[in-house]
């Protein structure tokens, strides 16, 4: 796959913005479900970008930075997963992008290094930021933040463009390699598929509580029933989401009423038969 200068510039711009967004903007644009379709559209295959983004989002769903410890980066991993998927001419199906996800992980680690490097560089500026705060120097604090954004965005843009050209050049080589050593690509496919479940496991470990297990099992059973029926199989995710939203709204309204009554001192008594 040949890369034009316009495509390279657009990939740089997307990576630059997403690199800043992960810490300084909405903190939602950089997610693979947004980044990968954009990269897919730039490379001429928006549908494949959507599928790759959805698959890679499942991997990253429970991956959160804690303090200075950074997980493999979602931005570069998502960009390179899309590049490899397009370069290898994969079909826009979850099964067809597993190998691309496995190949993209080393680039996600490069993104992790870029974040750590930026934090290391900016740590020397914290004393100046404290001095600006003491002097109420708003412009000084603003400039320090702009400097951090510029460094991080540029690093991500350069890494993304380098990966774009490298991944595209490797595309044909990987295709030939996959024909000769199909078991290697099959292993990458299996690893890419397994990582989605690892992402969910990490998320559940963080947020799952004992009273939620019933809802999890109920949702699992509903998903199986819907997917087994030909008339509802295509809308399984939407149906489960609607049921989950209905339960969440009902639970929120009930708990809100309980707290409101408790705050008003309305705890019941003989007059209402309790």
N, C-alpha and C positions, 0 to 999 in steps of 0.2 A: 504494500500500500504506500503510495507516494504522498508525502505531506507538503502542502503548499505553505508559503510564508504567511498567508492570511490565517490558515488553520493554526499555525504555531503561535501567532500573535494572540488569537482568540483563546487558545488554551492557556497561554501565559496570563492573560487578563482574568480568566475564570479562576485559575489557581491563586493569583495574587489576591483577589477579592475574598475567596474562600479561606485563604490562610489567615487573613485579618479577621474574618467573621467568626472564626472558632473561639476568639477571645474578646473581641471588641465591638461587634455589631449585634445582630439579632441572635447569634449563636444557634442558628437553625438552618441557614442557607448552606453551610458547609457539609451538611449531612449527605451521605451517598445518594439518597433518594432524590436529592435536588441536583447534586454535582454531576452524577453519571449521565442522566438524560441530556444535560447541557453539552457534555463532552461527546456523547453519542450523536447529537444533532450537528456539532461542529465537524465530526468525522463522517457524517453522512448516513448514520444509522441510529436514528432517535429511538426506534422500538427496542433495539438491542441495548441501548443505554438505559432505558427504563427497567428492563429485566435485570441487567447487571446491578443497577442501583438498588432495586428491591432486594436482591440476594445479598449484596454487600451490607445493606442496612441491617439485615438480621444478624450479621456477624458483629456489627458495631453497636448493637442496641444496648448491650450491657457494659460497654467499654467506656469507662469514665476516668479522666485524670484526677488523681488525688494528690494535692499539694504540688510538689515539683516532679512527682513520678508521672511520666507520660506513657500512655499505651501506644501501640502501633497506630499511626495516623490514618484517620478515615479519609482524608482528602486525597493524598497521593495514592493510597491503596485503591480508592474508588476510581480515580482517573486512570491508573495503569490497568486495572481490571477491565475497564471499558476499552482501552487501547488494545490490549491483548485480544479481547473478544472480537473486536472489529478486524484486527490484523489477521487473526486465524480464521475469519469468515464463519464464526459460530452462529448457530441458529438462535433466534430469540426465544429460548425456552430455559427454564431453570436448570434442566439437565445439561444444556449446552454450554453453560458459563462456569461450571465447576472448576475446570482446569485454569481458566483465566483468573479466578479468585485465588487459586493456589499460587499462581505465578506472580500475583500482585503483592503478596505479603512482604517480600524483601523491600519493595519500594515504600510500603507503609512504615517500615522500620526507618528508612531514610527520612521520612517526614517526622518521625519521633525524634531523630537526631537534630533536625532543623529547629524544632521547638526548643529542645534542650539547649542548643547553641545560642539561640536568641535570648533565652532566659539568662544564660551565663553572661552574655555580653551586657545585657541591661541591668544585671545585678550591680555593676559598678556605677550605675547612674542613680541608684536609690538614695545615696547621700545627697546628691544634687536635688533630687525630687523633694526630699525632706526639707532642704534649705529653702526651696521655692515655696513650699507649703507654709513655712514659718514666716516668710516675707509676703505671703498672699500674692505670689507671682503666678497668676493664672496662665499667662502666656508661656512661662517656662515649663509648667507641668504639661500644658498642651503640646509643646514641642517635643518633650520627652516621649509622650504617648505617640505622636506622629512618627518619631524616629523608630520606636519599636514596631509600629505597623509597617513602616517601609522596609525594615530589615526582614521581618517575618514574611511579608508578602513577596518580596523579591526572591528570597530563598525558595519559597514554594513555587513561584513562577519558573525559576531556572531549573529546578529539579523536575517539574512537570514537563517542560519543553525537552529537557535531556531524555527523560523517560519516553516521551512521545516519539522522538527520532529513534532512540534505541529499541523501543518496543516494536515499532513499525519495521525496523531493519531485521529484527529477530523473527518477525511473523512467518516468513517463508521458511526460515531455518527450523523453527518450531514445528511447522506443518510437516516438513520432511522428516524431522525427528519423530513426530507422533506416528507416522506411517511405519517407521523402522522399529520403534520401541513403543508400541501401543500400551504396554503395561505401565510405563512411566506416566503417560498422560492419564491413564485410568486411575492411577494412584493419586495424581493431583486432583482429578475430578472428585474422587472419594473424599480427599482432605478438604476441598472447597465446600462440599456438601455437609461435612461434619462440623465445620466451623460455625455454620448457622445455629446449630443446636448448642454449641459452646456459648455463643453470644446470649441466647435465651437463658441458659443455665446460670451465667454470671448475673444477668438481670434478676432472675428469681432469687438467687442467693442474697441479693441486696435488699429487695423489697418484699419478698414473700413472707407472710405471717400465717399463723395456724388457722385463723378464721377464713382465710382466702382459699384454702385447698378445695373446699366444696365448689366454689365458683370455677376453679381451674378444671376440675374433673367434669363439671357440667358443660363447660365450654368445649372440652376435648370430645365429649360424647356428642354434642350438637354438631361439631365440625365433621365428625365421622358420618353421622346420619345424613347431613346435608350433602356431603361429597359423594355418598353412595347413591343418591337420587339424581337421575339425569336432569330433571327439571330444575333442581336447585344447586347442582354442582358448580356451575359457573359463578354463582353469587354467594358461595359459602362464606367467604371472608366478610362480605358486606352484611349478611344476615347475622353472623356472630357478633359483628361490631354493633349492630342495632340492638340486639338483645343485651349485650354488655352495657351499652349506653343507657338503656331503659332501667336496668338494675341499678346502675350508678346514680341516675337521677332520682329514682325512688328512695334509695338509701340516703342520699344527700338531703332530700326533703324531709324524711322522717327524723333524721338526726338534727336537722335545723329546728324543727318544731319542738323536739325534746329539750334542746338547749334553751330555746326561747321560753318555754314553760317553766323550766328550772330557774332561769334568770328572773322571771317575774314572781317567783315564790309560789307558783301554782303547783303544789306538790300533792294535790288531792286531799280528801278528807271524808267525813261521814256524809256530807251532803251529796256527794256523787257516788256513794255506794262503795267506795274503796277504803 
